[in-house]
Amino acid sequence: MALTRRFTLGMIAAPLALGLAACSSADADEAAIDAEPIAEIAAPEGTEWTDVVEVSEYDGYVIGNPDAPIKVIEYASLTCPACAAFSMDGAAQLKAEYVSTGRVSYELRNQIHGPHDLMLAQLVRCGADESFHPLSDQVWADLNGVLGPVFQNQDAFGQALQLPEAERFVAAAEVAGFYDFFAARGVSEDQARTCLADFQAMETIANNSNTQGQEFGVTGTPTFFVNGVKQDGVLNWAGLEPILQRAGAR
């Protein structure tokens, strides 16, 4: 686990502003896709596709038909304003108008931009699998409020991160006010403390971010893939929706 440990500890020494500065700004270069319209695919009786959640082999959380012919993957940071903008302006439409039809699945994978980002990525995993997307959306909806205490108390936050492995993130979350935020959304403080004390689980998240970023060329967030094709420069719903329609989701 040496690679993971180096990555995690390296994030602790990194400037906290990294999470706000790492969003992609590449020029759009969408792949040309023209496919026949795909018919809606019915969900199993008594269910809706937007209620179906699975964890992928990449530790991404997939909403929708696991066999959907169009698969959307978003690499996102929970501290990235552009990701927050997509959550507010596009994610609801993606789920309601496309995932609900069974034509499209939507997988969200974390990219980590600092220790505070890693803590949030662990906390949104503390509940049931079905709570991962809603909790992520709620972090993004109040991003300034969530991150404000971290930046206002950088010295105390940094000192907490120097504590032993099982204590550092537990103490840092206290400084950041994360316990109150998540307790108001169904994750108790005891539950959150237990999650943040699991250093090995957090190393795994950090390692996934590092190795997948290198493997798939993810250099900023949000980064979208549609059926395995990286959509360079697509940062918002206005850019993503036409790609889905050309792929047959219409």
C-alpha positions in Angstrom: 0.0 0.0 0.0 3.0 2.3 -0.3 1.7 4.2 -3.3 -1.6 4.9 -1.5 0.0 6.0 1.7 2.3 8.4 -0.2 -0.7 9.9 -2.1 -2.8 10.4 1.1 0.0 11.9 3.1 1.0 14.1 0.1 -2.5 15.5 0.0 -2.2 16.5 3.7 0.7 18.8 2.8 -0.9 20.2 -0.3 -2.6 23.7 -0.2 -6.2 23.5 0.8 -7.1 25.7 -2.2 -6.2 22.9 -4.5 -9.8 21.6 -4.5 -11.1 24.9 -5.8 -8.4 25.3 -8.5 -8.3 21.9 -10.1 -11.4 22.0 -12.3 -10.9 21.3 -16.0 -11.0 24.1 -18.6 -10.0 22.2 -21.8 -11.6 23.1 -25.1 -14.5 21.0 -26.2 -13.7 18.1 -28.6 -16.8 15.9 -28.5 -16.8 12.6 -30.4 -19.2 12.6 -33.3 -21.9 10.0 -32.5 -24.9 9.2 -34.6 -27.1 6.3 -33.5 -30.7 5.2 -34.1 -33.1 6.2 -31.3 -33.2 3.6 -28.5 -36.5 2.5 -27.1 -37.2 2.9 -23.4 -36.4 -0.1 -21.3 -38.8 -0.9 -18.5 -37.6 -1.2 -15.0 -38.4 -4.4 -13.0 -42.0 -4.3 -11.9 -42.6 -2.1 -8.8 -39.3 -0.3 -9.2 -37.9 2.8 -11.0 -34.5 2.9 -12.6 -33.6 6.0 -10.6 -33.9 3.9 -7.4 -31.4 1.2 -8.6 -27.9 1.8 -7.3 -24.8 -0.5 -7.7 -21.2 0.0 -6.8 -18.9 -0.6 -9.8 -15.6 -2.4 -9.8 -14.0 1.1 -9.9 -15.8 2.1 -6.6 -18.2 4.3 -8.6 -21.8 4.6 -7.7 -24.1 3.7 -10.6 -27.7 4.8 -10.8 -30.0 3.2 -13.3 -30.2 0.2 -15.6 -26.9 -1.7 -15.1 -27.3 -3.0 -18.7 -28.1 0.4 -20.1 -26.9 0.8 -23.7 -25.5 4.3 -22.9 -23.2 4.6 -19.9 -22.2 7.9 -18.5 -19.3 8.2 -16.1 -18.5 11.4 -14.3 -15.2 11.9 -12.5 -16.0 14.6 -9.9 -14.5 16.3 -6.9 -16.7 17.1 -4.0 -14.8 20.4 -3.6 -15.0 21.5 -7.2 -17.4 24.4 -8.1 -17.8 23.2 -11.7 -18.9 19.8 -10.4 -21.3 21.6 -8.0 -22.7 23.6 -11.0 -23.3 20.3 -12.9 -25.0 18.8 -9.9 -27.4 21.7 -9.7 -27.9 22.4 -13.4 -27.6 18.9 -15.0 -27.7 15.9 -12.7 -31.4 16.1 -11.9 -32.3 16.3 -15.7 -29.9 13.5 -16.4 -31.6 11.2 -13.9 -35.2 12.3 -14.5 -35.1 12.4 -18.3 -32.6 9.8 -19.3 -31.7 7.4 -16.5 -35.4 6.9 -15.7 -35.9 5.6 -19.2 -33.5 2.7 -18.8 -31.5 3.9 -21.8 -28.8 5.6 -19.7 -26.9 4.7 -16.5 -25.0 7.4 -14.6 -21.9 6.5 -12.6 -20.2 9.0 -10.2 -16.5 8.4 -9.3 -14.6 10.6 -6.9 -11.4 12.5 -7.8 -9.7 13.7 -4.7 -8.3 17.2 -4.5 -7.1 17.4 -0.9 -7.6 16.0 2.5 -11.0 17.8 3.0 -12.1 16.3 -0.3 -11.1 12.8 0.8 -13.0 13.2 4.1 -16.1 14.2 2.2 -15.7 11.3 -0.2 -15.7 8.9 2.8 -18.6 10.6 4.5 -20.9 10.3 1.5 -20.2 6.5 1.7 -21.2 6.2 5.3 -24.8 5.5 4.7 -26.5 3.1 2.3 -25.4 2.9 -1.3 -28.6 4.7 -2.3 -27.5 7.8 -0.2 -24.2 8.3 -2.1 -25.7 10.5 -4.9 -28.1 12.5 -2.7 -25.4 13.2 -0.1 -23.0 14.3 -2.8 -25.6 16.6 -4.3 -26.2 18.1 -0.9 -22.5 18.8 -0.4 -22.4 20.5 -3.8 -25.6 22.5 -3.1 -24.0 24.1 0.0 -20.4 24.0 -1.2 -19.4 27.4 0.3 -21.0 26.6 3.6 -19.3 23.1 3.7 -15.8 24.4 2.9 -16.0 27.7 4.8 -14.9 26.4 8.2 -12.0 24.5 6.6 -10.5 27.6 5.1 -11.4 29.8 8.1 -9.6 27.3 10.5 -6.7 26.2 8.3 -4.1 26.1 11.2 -6.3 23.9 13.4 -7.3 21.7 10.4 -3.7 21.2 9.5 -2.7 20.4 13.1 -5.5 17.7 13.2 -4.0 16.1 10.1 -0.7 15.5 11.9 -2.4 13.2 14.5 -2.1 9.4 14.3 -3.8 7.7 11.4 -6.9 6.6 13.3 -7.4 10.1 14.8 -6.5 12.6 12.2 -9.6 12.7 10.0 -11.9 12.3 13.0 -10.4 15.4 14.6 -10.2 17.3 11.3 -13.9 16.8 10.7 -14.6 18.3 14.1 -12.7 21.5 13.0 -14.5 21.5 9.7 -18.0 21.2 11.1 -18.7 18.1 8.9 -20.4 16.2 11.7 -23.2 18.7 12.1 -23.7 18.9 8.3 -24.0 15.1 7.8 -26.0 14.5 11.0 -28.7 16.8 9.6 -28.8 14.5 6.6 -29.1 11.1 8.3 -25.4 10.2 9.1 -25.0 10.3 12.8 -21.8 11.7 14.4 -20.9 8.2 15.8 -21.4 6.8 12.4 -19.3 9.5 10.7 -16.5 9.1 13.3 -16.3 5.4 12.7 -16.1 6.0 8.9 -13.3 8.6 9.3 -11.3 6.4 11.7 -11.1 3.8 8.9 -7.8 4.9 7.5 -7.5 1.9 5.2 -10.8 2.7 3.5 -9.8 6.3 2.9 -6.4 5.1 1.5 -8.4 3.0 -1.0 -10.4 6.0 -2.1 -7.3 8.1 -2.5 -5.5 5.3 -4.4 -8.5 4.8 -6.8 -8.4 8.5 -7.5 -4.7 8.4 -8.3 -4.6 5.2 -10.3 -7.8 5.9 -12.3 -6.8 9.4 -13.0 -3.5 8.2 -14.6 -5.2 5.3 -16.4 -8.0 7.3 -18.0 -6.3 10.6 -18.4 -8.5 12.5 -15.8 -6.6 15.8 -15.3 -9.5 17.9 -14.0 -13.1 17.8 -12.9 -15.7 17.2 -14.0 -14.6 14.8 -16.6 -17.3 12.8 -18.5 -17.1 9.5 -20.4 -19.9 8.3 -22.6 -19.6 4.6 -23.5 -15.9 4.7 -22.6 -15.1 7.8 -24.7 -13.7 10.7 -22.8 -15.6 13.9 -23.7 -12.9 16.5 -23.6 -14.0 20.0 -22.7 -17.6 19.0 -21.7 -18.2 20.6 -18.3 -21.9 21.1 -18.1 -25.3 19.7 -19.1 -25.5 21.9 -22.2 -22.5 20.0 -23.5 -23.4 16.6 -22.3 -27.1 16.3 -23.3 -26.5 16.5 -27.1 -24.0 13.7 -26.9 -26.5 11.5 -25.2 -29.1 12.3 -27.8 -26.7 11.5 -30.6 -25.9 8.2 -28.9 -29.6 7.3 -29.2 -31.2 8.6 -26.0 -34.0 10.4 -27.7 
